[in-house]
Amino acid sequence: MFSSSILLQILACAIYGNWWPMLSALMYVVVPMPCMFFGGGSTQFLTSRDGGGWIDAAKFLTGASTVGSLAIPIILRHAYMIETGAMLIEFTSFFIFICTVMCFHRASLDDDW
């Protein structure tokens, strides 16, 4: 699923001959960083009510980078730097990426693996 998300990112750029949409692919690298640095490599802290300075910072950074993943194509379209089709392909790619993260989170919760 992650590979198809990246493929859609590349297609959004290649079809319209404009590589500005790859800025949102940068956010795909930023989104898991708070989990790795502050959450100990697990996504379980995102759904817990336990707090603390570092846990709250990780939740904030994860949310901010997720919103940034949606905002970048919108801002680029508003500035007429990309086409509407490229923006829609970016949104589809983001949806597939989020589904991938949710599947990973669900699989990491199961102890049977």
MOPAC internal coordinates of N, CA, C and O (Angstrom, degrees):
PM7 1SCF
backbone

  N    0.0000 0     0.00 0     0.00 0    0    0    0
  C    1.4435 1     0.00 0     0.00 0    1    0    0
  C    1.5311 1   110.89 1     0.00 0    2    1    0
  O    1.2310 1   121.10 1   140.10 1    3    2    1
  N    1.3246 1   115.50 1   -39.90 1    3    2    1
  C    1.4665 1   118.86 1   179.20 1    5    3    2
  C    1.5288 1   110.53 1   -63.65 1    6    5    3
  O    1.2310 1   120.56 1   141.05 1    7    6    5
  N    1.3246 1   116.54 1   -38.95 1    7    6    5
  C    1.4624 1   120.02 1   179.60 1    9    7    6
  C    1.5218 1   111.65 1   -64.54 1   10    9    7
  O    1.2310 1   120.27 1   141.64 1   11   10    9
  N    1.3225 1   117.10 1   -38.36 1   11   10    9
  C    1.4609 1   119.19 1   177.49 1   13   11   10
  C    1.5182 1   111.28 1   -68.61 1   14   13   11
  O    1.2310 1   120.11 1   148.45 1   15   14   13
  N    1.3153 1   117.40 1   -31.55 1   15   14   13
  C    1.4660 1   120.39 1   175.55 1   17   15   14
  C    1.5228 1   111.08 1   -65.31 1   18   17   15
  O    1.2310 1   120.42 1   136.26 1   19   18   17
  N    1.3127 1   116.80 1   -43.74 1   19   18   17
  C    1.4683 1   120.66 1   177.81 1   21   19   18
  C    1.5301 1   110.45 1   -67.16 1   22   21   19
  O    1.2310 1   120.39 1   142.18 1   23   22   21
  N    1.3498 1   116.86 1   -37.82 1   23   22   21
  C    1.4595 1   120.07 1   176.47 1   25   23   22
  C    1.5282 1   111.02 1   -60.22 1   26   25   23
  O    1.2310 1   120.09 1   137.64 1   27   26   25
  N    1.3185 1   117.43 1   -42.36 1   27   26   25
  C    1.4595 1   120.12 1   177.34 1   29   27   26
  C    1.5291 1   111.51 1   -64.52 1   30   29   27
  O    1.2310 1   120.27 1   144.45 1   31   30   29
  N    1.3234 1   117.09 1   -35.55 1   31   30   29
  C    1.4669 1   120.60 1   175.73 1   33   31   30
  C    1.5293 1   109.97 1   -59.53 1   34   33   31
  O    1.2310 1   120.94 1   132.13 1   35   34   33
  N    1.3104 1   115.81 1   -47.87 1   35   34   33
  C    1.4649 1   120.42 1  -178.77 1   37   35   34
  C    1.5224 1   110.73 1   -66.84 1   38   37   35
  O    1.2310 1   120.33 1   140.55 1   39   38   37
  N    1.3397 1   116.98 1   -39.45 1   39   38   37
  C    1.4596 1   119.90 1   178.53 1   41   39   38
  C    1.5244 1   112.14 1   -65.35 1   42   41   39
  O    1.2310 1   120.13 1   142.91 1   43   42   41
  N    1.3229 1   117.36 1   -37.09 1   43   42   41
  C    1.4671 1   120.07 1   177.47 1   45   43   42
  C    1.5218 1   110.63 1   -60.91 1   46   45   43
  O    1.2310 1   120.73 1   147.97 1   47   46   45
  N    1.3087 1   116.22 1   -32.03 1   47   46   45
  C    1.4644 1   120.29 1   178.22 1   49   47   46
  C    1.5260 1   111.33 1   -80.81 1   50   49   47
  O    1.2310 1   120.70 1   133.59 1   51   50   49
  N    1.3264 1   116.28 1   -46.41 1   51   50   49
  C    1.4612 1   120.28 1  -172.98 1   53   51   50
  C    1.5255 1   112.83 1   -71.59 1   54   53   51
  O    1.2310 1   119.93 1   142.17 1   55   54   53
  N    1.3105 1   117.75 1   -37.83 1   55   54   53
  C    1.4660 1   120.21 1  -177.55 1   57   55   54
  C    1.5254 1   111.02 1   -63.75 1   58   57   55
  O    1.2310 1   120.57 1   138.35 1   59   58   57
  N    1.3026 1   116.51 1   -41.65 1   59   58   57
  C    1.4638 1   120.45 1  -176.16 1   61   59   58
  C    1.5284 1   113.03 1   -97.14 1   62   61   59
  O    1.2310 1   119.99 1  -178.79 1   63   62   61
  N    1.3240 1   117.62 1     1.21 1   63   62   61
  C    1.4618 1   121.39 1   176.05 1   65   63   62
  C    1.5123 1   113.81 1    64.12 1   66   65   63
  O    1.2310 1   120.76 1  -147.02 1   67   66   65
  N    1.3135 1   116.15 1    32.98 1   67   66   65
  C    1.4534 1   121.75 1  -177.34 1   69   67   66
  C    1.5298 1   107.89 1  -140.39 1   70   69   67
  O    1.2310 1   119.99 1   -54.72 1   71   70   69
  N    1.3168 1   117.62 1   125.28 1   71   70   69
  C    1.4555 1   120.89 1  -174.13 1   73   71   70
  C    1.5211 1   113.39 1   -98.07 1   74   73   71
  O    1.2310 1   119.40 1  -170.14 1   75   74   73
  N    1.3130 1   118.75 1     9.86 1   75   74   73
  C    1.4637 1   121.49 1   176.14 1   77   75   74
  C    1.5219 1   113.20 1   -62.73 1   78   77   75
  O    1.2310 1   118.47 1   146.19 1   79   78   77
  N    1.3230 1   120.53 1   -33.81 1   79   78   77
  C    1.4711 1   118.91 1   179.75 1   81   79   78
  C    1.5319 1   114.35 1   -62.09 1   82   81   79
  O    1.2310 1   119.98 1   164.50 1   83   82   81
  N    1.3234 1   117.65 1   -15.50 1   83   82   81
  C    1.4721 1   119.18 1   178.10 1   85   83   82
  C    1.5217 1   112.54 1   -67.92 1   86   85   83
  O    1.2310 1   119.92 1   169.54 1   87   86   85
  N    1.3199 1   117.76 1   -10.46 1   87   86   85
  C    1.4667 1   119.39 1   175.25 1   89   87   86
  C    1.5251 1   111.39 1   -62.36 1   90   89   87
  O    1.2310 1   120.54 1   146.05 1   91   90   89
  N    1.3208 1   116.56 1   -33.95 1   91   90   89
  C    1.4634 1   118.26 1   179.10 1   93   91   90
  C    1.5287 1   110.86 1   -73.25 1   94   93   91
  O    1.2310 1   119.25 1   157.74 1   95   94   93
  N    1.3106 1   119.04 1   -22.26 1   95   94   93
  C    1.4643 1   120.86 1   174.33 1   97   95   94
  C    1.5218 1   110.72 1   -67.37 1   98   97   95
  O    1.2310 1   120.58 1   152.56 1   99   98   97
  N    1.3218 1   116.50 1   -27.44 1   99   98   97
  C    1.4659 1   120.17 1   174.77 1  101   99   98
  C    1.5240 1   110.59 1   -62.03 1  102  101   99
  O    1.2310 1   120.55 1   145.65 1  103  102  101
  N    1.3165 1   116.55 1   -34.35 1  103  102  101
  C    1.4602 1   119.91 1   179.11 1  105  103  102
  C    1.5272 1   111.51 1   -68.79 1  106  105  103
  O    1.2310 1   119.69 1   154.61 1  107  106  105
  N    1.3267 1   118.21 1   -25.39 1  107  106  105
  C    1.4632 1   120.46 1   176.83 1  109  107  106
  C    1.5259 1   110.93 1   -64.31 1  110  109  107
  O    1.2310 1   120.87 1   153.88 1  111  110  109
  N    1.3208 1   115.95 1   -26.12 1  111  110  109
  C    1.4595 1   120.40 1   176.53 1  113  111  110
  C    1.5255 1   110.19 1   -80.52 1  114  113  111
  O    1.2310 1   120.52 1   146.83 1  115  114  113
  N    1.3280 1   116.61 1   -33.17 1  115  114  113
  C    1.4601 1   121.40 1  -175.81 1  117  115  114
  C    1.5262 1   111.96 1   -78.51 1  118  117  115
  O    1.2310 1   119.60 1   148.01 1  119  118  117
  N    1.3366 1   118.38 1   -31.99 1  119  118  117
  C    1.4660 1   121.31 1  -175.16 1  121  119  118
  C    1.5357 1   112.88 1   -58.32 1  122  121  119
  O    1.2310 1   117.76 1   133.56 1  123  122  121
  N    1.3324 1   121.88 1   -46.44 1  123  122  121
  C    1.4722 1   118.77 1  -178.05 1  125  123  122
  C    1.5310 1   114.80 1   -80.79 1  126  125  123
  O    1.2310 1   119.41 1   173.30 1  127  126  125
  N    1.3063 1   118.74 1    -6.70 1  127  126  125
  C    1.4640 1   120.18 1  -177.58 1  129  127  126
  C    1.5398 1   113.94 1   -60.10 1  130  129  127
  O    1.2310 1   118.34 1   135.62 1  131  130  129
  N    1.3334 1   120.76 1   -44.38 1  131  130  129
  C    1.4721 1   118.72 1   178.04 1  133  131  130
  C    1.5260 1   112.94 1   -61.02 1  134  133  131
  O    1.2310 1   120.47 1   145.32 1  135  134  133
  N    1.3323 1   116.70 1   -34.68 1  135  134  133
  C    1.4707 1   119.22 1   177.33 1  137  135  134
  C    1.5227 1   110.84 1   -64.68 1  138  137  135
  O    1.2310 1   120.74 1   140.36 1  139  138  137
  N    1.3172 1   116.19 1   -39.64 1  139  138  137
  C    1.4557 1   119.60 1  -177.66 1  141  139  138
  C    1.5226 1   111.75 1   -73.53 1  142  141  139
  O    1.2310 1   120.19 1   140.23 1  143  142  141
  N    1.3255 1   117.24 1   -39.77 1  143  142  141
  C    1.4512 1   119.76 1  -174.90 1  145  143  142
  C    1.5242 1   113.54 1   -84.64 1  146  145  143
  O    1.2310 1   120.57 1   136.54 1  147  146  145
  N    1.3277 1   116.52 1   -43.46 1  147  146  145
  C    1.4557 1   119.59 1  -173.12 1  149  147  146
  C    1.5181 1   113.71 1  -105.10 1  150  149  147
  O    1.2310 1   119.90 1   157.30 1  151  150  149
  N    1.3220 1   117.80 1   -22.70 1  151  150  149
  C    1.4583 1   120.65 1  -175.92 1  153  151  150
  C    1.5097 1   113.87 1  -100.43 1  154  153  151
  O    1.2310 1   119.78 1  -176.07 1  155  154  153
  N    1.2983 1   118.03 1     3.93 1  155  154  153
  C    1.4536 1   120.79 1   179.38 1  157  155  154
  C    1.5152 1   113.89 1    72.30 1  158  157  155
  O    1.2310 1   119.94 1  -156.42 1  159  158  157
  N    1.3434 1   117.71 1    23.58 1  159  158  157
  C    1.4526 1   121.49 1   178.56 1  161  159  158
  C    1.5130 1   113.80 1    82.19 1  162  161  159
  O    1.2310 1   120.01 1  -175.48 1  163  162  161
  N    1.3127 1   117.59 1     4.52 1  163  162  161
  C    1.4574 1   121.73 1  -179.72 1  165  163  162
  C    1.5226 1   109.99 1  -112.65 1  166  165  163
  O    1.2310 1   120.88 1   -29.42 1  167  166  165
  N    1.3161 1   115.93 1   150.58 1  167  166  165
  C    1.4606 1   120.12 1   177.24 1  169  167  166
  C    1.5163 1   111.88 1   -94.97 1  170  169  167
  O    1.2310 1   119.65 1  -176.85 1  171  170  169
  N    1.3052 1   118.27 1     3.15 1  171  170  169
  C    1.4578 1   121.23 1  -175.82 1  173  171  170
  C    1.5211 1   112.82 1   -68.85 1  174  173  171
  O    1.2310 1   119.56 1   155.37 1  175  174  173
  N    1.3039 1   118.44 1   -24.63 1  175  174  173
  C    1.4572 1   120.30 1  -179.48 1  177  175  174
  C    1.5251 1   112.04 1   -69.31 1  178  177  175
  O    1.2310 1   120.01 1   158.96 1  179  178  177
  N    1.3319 1   117.58 1   -21.04 1  179  178  177
  C    1.4648 1   120.80 1  -178.46 1  181  179  178
  C    1.5227 1   112.35 1   -67.50 1  182  181  179
  O    1.2310 1   120.10 1   149.21 1  183  182  181
  N    1.3317 1   117.41 1   -30.79 1  183  182  181
  C    1.4596 1   120.66 1  -178.28 1  185  183  182
  C    1.5171 1   113.29 1  -100.76 1  186  185  183
  O    1.2310 1   119.72 1   177.24 1  187  186  185
  N    1.3095 1   118.15 1    -2.76 1  187  186  185
  C    1.4587 1   120.31 1  -178.83 1  189  187  186
  C    1.5246 1   110.48 1   -85.87 1  190  189  187
  O    1.2310 1   121.37 1   -23.26 1  191  190  189
  N    1.2981 1   114.98 1   156.74 1  191  190  189
  C    1.4579 1   120.74 1   177.40 1  193  191  190
  C    1.5289 1   111.39 1   -92.49 1  194  193  191
  O    1.2310 1   120.76 1   174.35 1  195  194  193
  N    1.3095 1   116.16 1    -5.65 1  195  194  193
  C    1.4610 1   119.39 1   178.18 1  197  195  194
  C    1.5121 1   109.36 1   -62.90 1  198  197  195
  O    1.2310 1   121.19 1   -41.14 1  199  198  197
  N    1.2839 1   115.33 1   138.86 1  199  198  197
  C    1.4565 1   119.15 1  -176.88 1  201  199  198
  C    1.5124 1   111.05 1  -119.55 1  202  201  199
  O    1.2310 1   121.81 1    13.61 1  203  202  201
  N    1.2430 1   114.13 1  -166.39 1  203  202  201
  C    1.4398 1   122.59 1  -176.56 1  205  203  202
  C    1.5100 1   107.54 1   141.42 1  206  205  203
  O    1.2310 1   120.38 1   -17.53 1  207  206  205
  N    1.2889 1   116.88 1   162.47 1  207  206  205
  C    1.4524 1   120.21 1  -176.63 1  209  207  206
  C    1.5080 1   114.04 1   -59.73 1  210  209  207
  O    1.2310 1   120.21 1   132.28 1  211  210  209
  N    1.3220 1   117.21 1   -47.72 1  211  210  209
  C    1.4603 1   120.72 1  -175.85 1  213  211  210
  C    1.5208 1   111.65 1   -74.81 1  214  213  211
  O    1.2310 1   120.39 1   143.58 1  215  214  213
  N    1.3232 1   116.86 1   -36.42 1  215  214  213
  C    1.4665 1   120.18 1   179.32 1  217  215  214
  C    1.5222 1   109.92 1   -67.04 1  218  217  215
  O    1.2310 1   120.36 1   136.83 1  219  218  217
  N    1.3236 1   116.92 1   -43.17 1  219  218  217
  C    1.4586 1   120.16 1   177.89 1  221  219  218
  C    1.5262 1   111.64 1   -65.00 1  222  221  219
  O    1.2310 1   120.63 1   142.30 1  223  222  221
  N    1.3226 1   116.41 1   -37.70 1  223  222  221
  C    1.4711 1   119.99 1   177.18 1  225  223  222
  C    1.5326 1   110.68 1   -64.71 1  226  225  223
  O    1.2310 1   120.25 1   140.54 1  227  226  225
  N    1.3241 1   117.13 1   -39.46 1  227  226  225
  C    1.4647 1   120.63 1   178.70 1  229  227  226
  C    1.5241 1   111.23 1   -65.71 1  230  229  227
  O    1.2310 1   120.61 1   138.92 1  231  230  229
  N    1.3316 1   116.45 1   -41.08 1  231  230  229
  C    1.4720 1   119.45 1   177.71 1  233  231  230
  C    1.5206 1   110.65 1   -63.95 1  234  233  231
  O    1.2310 1   120.32 1   137.66 1  235  234  233
  N    1.3256 1   117.00 1   -42.34 1  235  234  233
  C    1.4581 1   120.43 1   179.24 1  237  235  234
  C    1.5254 1   111.49 1   -64.23 1  238  237  235
  O    1.2310 1   120.10 1   133.68 1  239  238  237
  N    1.3186 1   117.41 1   -46.32 1  239  238  237
  C    1.4627 1   120.65 1  -178.79 1  241  239  238
  C    1.5293 1   111.84 1   -65.95 1  242  241  239
  O    1.2310 1   120.26 1   144.31 1  243  242  241
  N    1.3243 1   117.11 1   -35.69 1  243  242  241
  C    1.4669 1   119.83 1   177.08 1  245  243  242
  C    1.5199 1   110.09 1   -65.67 1  246  245  243
  O    1.2310 1   120.49 1   135.84 1  247  246  245
  N    1.3238 1   116.67 1   -44.16 1  247  246  245
  C    1.4651 1   120.22 1   178.37 1  249  247  246
  C    1.5133 1   112.74 1   -65.33 1  250  249  247
  O    1.2310 1   120.48 1   138.11 1  251  250  249
  N    1.3276 1   116.69 1   -41.89 1  251  250  249
  C    1.4643 1   120.43 1  -179.41 1  253  251  250
  C    1.5255 1   111.43 1   -65.54 1  254  253  251
  O    1.2310 1   120.03 1   139.48 1  255  254  253
  N    1.3180 1   117.54 1   -40.52 1  255  254  253
  C    1.4640 1   119.14 1   179.36 1  257  255  254
  C    1.5241 1   111.47 1   -72.35 1  258  257  255
  O    1.2310 1   119.88 1   150.78 1  259  258  257
  N    1.3248 1   117.82 1   -29.22 1  259  258  257
  C    1.4648 1   120.40 1   175.86 1  261  259  258
  C    1.5235 1   110.60 1   -69.05 1  262  261  259
  O    1.2310 1   120.46 1   136.62 1  263  262  261
  N    1.3257 1   116.73 1   -43.38 1  263  262  261
  C    1.4629 1   120.12 1   176.78 1  265  263  262
  C    1.5307 1   110.12 1   -65.08 1  266  265  263
  O    1.2310 1   120.38 1   143.64 1  267  266  265
  N    1.3191 1   116.88 1   -36.36 1  267  266  265
  C    1.4636 1   120.57 1   176.60 1  269  267  266
  C    1.5118 1   112.60 1   -62.73 1  270  269  267
  O    1.2310 1   120.54 1   146.75 1  271  270  269
  N    1.3312 1   116.58 1   -33.25 1  271  270  269
  C    1.4609 1   119.93 1   178.09 1  273  271  270
  C    1.5190 1   111.82 1   -65.18 1  274  273  271
  O    1.2310 1   120.50 1   147.46 1  275  274  273
  N    1.3098 1   116.64 1   -32.54 1  275  274  273
  C    1.4658 1   120.58 1   176.53 1  277  275  274
  C    1.5250 1   111.40 1   -83.58 1  278  277  275
  O    1.2310 1   120.27 1   145.75 1  279  278  277
  N    1.3168 1   117.09 1   -34.25 1  279  278  277
  C    1.4652 1   120.80 1  -174.02 1  281  279  278
  C    1.5228 1   113.01 1   -73.95 1  282  281  279
  O    1.2310 1   119.81 1   146.66 1  283  282  281
  N    1.3124 1   117.96 1   -33.34 1  283  282  281
  C    1.4658 1   120.31 1  -176.54 1  285  283  282
  C    1.5318 1   112.05 1   -59.80 1  286  285  283
  O    1.2310 1   118.69 1   130.43 1  287  286  285
  N    1.3434 1   120.09 1   -49.57 1  287  286  285
  C    1.4729 1   117.95 1   177.59 1  289  287  286
  C    1.5327 1   113.05 1   -63.81 1  290  289  287
  O    1.2310 1   120.29 1   145.23 1  291  290  289
  N    1.3342 1   117.05 1   -34.77 1  291  290  289
  C    1.4638 1   119.86 1   179.09 1  293  291  290
  C    1.5214 1   110.72 1   -65.64 1  294  293  291
  O    1.2310 1   120.61 1   136.29 1  295  294  293
  N    1.3183 1   116.44 1   -43.71 1  295  294  293
  C    1.4688 1   120.43 1   179.88 1  297  295  294
  C    1.5244 1   110.65 1   -66.60 1  298  297  295
  O    1.2310 1   120.39 1   138.18 1  299  298  297
  N    1.3231 1   116.85 1   -41.82 1  299  298  297
  C    1.4671 1   119.91 1   178.31 1  301  299  298
  C    1.5234 1   111.64 1   -63.93 1  302  301  299
  O    1.2310 1   120.23 1   143.02 1  303  302  301
  N    1.3285 1   117.16 1   -36.98 1  303  302  301
  C    1.4699 1   119.81 1   177.50 1  305  303  302
  C    1.5231 1   110.47 1   -70.01 1  306  305  303
  O    1.2310 1   120.40 1   140.10 1  307  306  305
  N    1.3150 1   116.84 1   -39.90 1  307  306  305
  C    1.4641 1   120.58 1   179.54 1  309  307  306
  C    1.5334 1   111.17 1   -63.46 1  310  309  307
  O    1.2310 1   120.48 1   147.10 1  311  310  309
  N    1.3249 1   116.69 1   -32.90 1  311  310  309
  C    1.4666 1   121.38 1   178.79 1  313  311  310
  C    1.5254 1   111.95 1   -86.23 1  314  313  311
  O    1.2310 1   119.95 1  -173.58 1  315  314  313
  N    1.3298 1   117.70 1     6.42 1  315  314  313
  C    1.4695 1   124.10 1  -179.63 1  317  315  314
  C    1.5294 1   112.24 1    58.48 1  318  317  315
  O    1.2310 1   120.73 1  -146.10 1  319  318  317
  N    1.3197 1   116.21 1    33.90 1  319  318  317
  C    1.4582 1   120.11 1   177.27 1  321  319  318
  C    1.5257 1   111.59 1   -92.89 1  322  321  319
  O    1.2310 1   120.11 1   157.53 1  323  322  321
  N    1.3347 1   117.40 1   -22.47 1  323  322  321
  C    1.4567 1   121.41 1   176.16 1  325  323  322
  C    1.5273 1   108.53 1  -131.97 1  326  325  323
  O    1.2310 1   121.17 1   -16.33 1  327  326  325
  N    1.3088 1   115.37 1   163.67 1  327  326  325
  C    1.4600 1   121.64 1   179.04 1  329  327  326
  C    1.5305 1   110.43 1   -85.08 1  330  329  327
  O    1.2310 1   120.87 1   -15.59 1  331  330  329
  N    1.3149 1   115.94 1   164.41 1  331  330  329
  C    1.4600 1   120.72 1   179.29 1  333  331  330
  C    1.5246 1   111.20 1   -64.95 1  334  333  331
  O    1.2310 1   120.17 1   142.72 1  335  334  333
  N    1.3219 1   117.28 1   -37.28 1  335  334  333
  C    1.4628 1   121.00 1   177.70 1  337  335  334
  C    1.5176 1   112.30 1   -61.50 1  338  337  335
  O    1.2310 1   120.68 1   139.03 1  339  338  337
  N    1.3298 1   116.30 1   -40.97 1  339  338  337
  C    1.4716 1   120.05 1   178.18 1  341  339  338
  C    1.5248 1   110.15 1   -64.85 1  342  341  339
  O    1.2310 1   120.37 1   141.61 1  343  342  341
  N    1.3264 1   116.90 1   -38.39 1  343  342  341
  C    1.4620 1   120.20 1   178.50 1  345  343  342
  C    1.5291 1   110.46 1   -64.44 1  346  345  343
  O    1.2310 1   119.90 1   138.41 1  347  346  345
  N    1.3126 1   117.79 1   -41.59 1  347  346  345
  C    1.4620 1   120.81 1   179.41 1  349  347  346
  C    1.5248 1   111.72 1   -67.17 1  350  349  347
  O    1.2310 1   120.51 1   142.68 1  351  350  349
  N    1.3251 1   116.64 1   -37.32 1  351  350  349
  C    1.4653 1   119.83 1   175.56 1  353  351  350
  C    1.5247 1   109.86 1   -65.38 1  354  353  351
  O    1.2310 1   120.07 1   141.67 1  355  354  353
  N    1.3099 1   117.47 1   -38.33 1  355  354  353
  C    1.4676 1   121.41 1   176.54 1  357  355  354
  C    1.5273 1   111.06 1   -61.99 1  358  357  355
  O    1.2310 1   120.24 1   138.48 1  359  358  357
  N    1.3339 1   117.15 1   -41.52 1  359  358  357
  C    1.4622 1   120.45 1   178.18 1  361  359  358
  C    1.5218 1   111.56 1   -64.94 1  362  361  359
  O    1.2310 1   120.30 1   141.08 1  363  362  361
  N    1.3331 1   117.04 1   -38.92 1  363  362  361
  C    1.4619 1   120.80 1   176.70 1  365  363  362
  C    1.5232 1   110.34 1   -64.46 1  366  365  363
  O    1.2310 1   120.67 1   138.36 1  367  366  365
  N    1.3182 1   116.32 1   -41.64 1  367  366  365
  C    1.4549 1   120.93 1   177.55 1  369  367  366
  C    1.5219 1   110.92 1   -62.48 1  370  369  367
  O    1.2310 1   120.32 1   138.98 1  371  370  369
  N    1.3312 1   116.99 1   -41.02 1  371  370  369
  C    1.4587 1   121.16 1   178.64 1  373  371  370
  C    1.5237 1   110.78 1   -65.05 1  374  373  371
  O    1.2310 1   120.07 1   138.43 1  375  374  373
  N    1.3344 1   117.48 1   -41.57 1  375  374  373
  C    1.4609 1   120.97 1   178.94 1  377  375  374
  C    1.5248 1   110.63 1   -61.27 1  378  377  375
  O    1.2310 1   119.97 1   136.67 1  379  378  377
  N    1.3218 1   117.66 1   -43.33 1  379  378  377
  C    1.4646 1   121.08 1   178.16 1  381  379  378
  C    1.5227 1   110.46 1   -64.87 1  382  381  379
  O    1.2310 1   120.41 1   141.06 1  383  382  381
  N    1.3407 1   116.83 1   -38.94 1  383  382  381
  C    1.4601 1   120.51 1   178.18 1  385  383  382
  C    1.5289 1   110.86 1   -63.23 1  386  385  383
  O    1.2310 1   120.23 1   137.07 1  387  386  385
  N    1.3268 1   117.16 1   -42.93 1  387  386  385
  C    1.4635 1   120.68 1   179.30 1  389  387  386
  C    1.5253 1   110.54 1   -65.24 1  390  389  387
  O    1.2310 1   120.13 1   140.87 1  391  390  389
  N    1.3307 1   117.36 1   -39.13 1  391  390  389
  C    1.4652 1   120.41 1   175.63 1  393  391  390
  C    1.5262 1   111.13 1   -61.71 1  394  393  391
  O    1.2310 1   120.54 1   142.30 1  395  394  393
  N    1.3215 1   116.57 1   -37.70 1  395  394  393
  C    1.4631 1   120.82 1   176.74 1  397  395  394
  C    1.5200 1   111.20 1   -63.24 1  398  397  395
  O    1.2310 1   120.70 1   135.32 1  399  398  397
  N    1.3313 1   116.27 1   -44.68 1  399  398  397
  C    1.4659 1   120.39 1   179.63 1  401  399  398
  C    1.5241 1   110.57 1   -64.46 1  402  401  399
  O    1.2310 1   120.39 1   139.63 1  403  402  401
  N    1.3259 1   116.86 1   -40.37 1  403  402  401
  C    1.4681 1   119.80 1   179.65 1  405  403  402
  C    1.5314 1   111.08 1   -66.44 1  406  405  403
  O    1.2310 1   119.95 1   141.27 1  407  406  405
  N    1.3242 1   117.70 1   -38.73 1  407  406  405
  C    1.4657 1   120.52 1   176.45 1  409  407  406
  C    1.5213 1   111.02 1   -64.96 1  410  409  407
  O    1.2310 1   120.41 1   139.90 1  411  410  409
  N    1.3403 1   116.82 1   -40.10 1  411  410  409
  C    1.4621 1   120.11 1   177.15 1  413  411  410
  C    1.5163 1   110.40 1   -64.18 1  414  413  411
  O    1.2310 1   120.30 1   138.15 1  415  414  413
  N    1.3317 1   117.03 1   -41.85 1  415  414  413
  C    1.4622 1   121.13 1   179.36 1  417  415  414
  C    1.5247 1   110.27 1   -62.81 1  418  417  415
  O    1.2310 1   120.26 1   136.16 1  419  418  417
  N    1.3138 1   117.11 1   -43.84 1  419  418  417
  C    1.4622 1   121.45 1  -179.80 1  421  419  418
  C    1.5350 1   110.03 1   -64.95 1  422  421  419
  O    1.2310 1   120.01 1   138.20 1  423  422  421
  N    1.3088 1   117.59 1   -41.80 1  423  422  421
  C    1.4613 1   120.67 1   179.88 1  425  423  422
  C    1.5214 1   111.47 1   -68.25 1  426  425  423
  O    1.2310 1   120.04 1   147.87 1  427  426  425
  N    1.3316 1   117.52 1   -32.13 1  427  426  425
  C    1.4666 1   119.51 1  -179.71 1  429  427  426
  C    1.5212 1   111.19 1   -76.41 1  430  429  427
  O    1.2310 1   119.51 1   160.17 1  431  430  429
  N    1.3328 1   118.54 1   -19.83 1  431  430  429
  C    1.4702 1   120.75 1   177.03 1  433  431  430
  C    1.5189 1   112.21 1   -76.12 1  434  433  431
  O    1.2310 1   120.69 1   150.37 1  435  434  433
  N    1.3188 1   116.28 1   -29.63 1  435  434  433
  C    1.4597 1   120.14 1  -178.99 1  437  435  434
  C    1.5158 1   110.01 1   -74.71 1  438  437  435
  O    1.2310 1   120.71 1   -49.35 1  439  438  437
  N    1.3321 1   116.25 1   130.65 1  439  438  437
  C    1.4582 1   120.30 1   178.38 1  441  439  438
  C    1.5167 1   111.99 1   -87.18 1  442  441  439
  O    1.2310 1   120.31 1   172.41 1  443  442  441
  N    1.3340 1   117.01 1    -7.59 1  443  442  441
  C    1.4562 1   120.21 1  -178.52 1  445  443  442
  C    1.5188 1   113.56 1   -70.71 1  446  445  443
  O    1.2310 1   119.86 1   160.18 1  447  446  445
  N    1.2975 1   117.87 1   -19.82 1  447  446  445
  C    1.4632 1   120.50 1  -178.27 1  449  447  446
  C    1.4898 1   107.60 1   -70.46 1  450  449  447
  O    1.2310 1   120.10 1   180.00 1  451  450  449

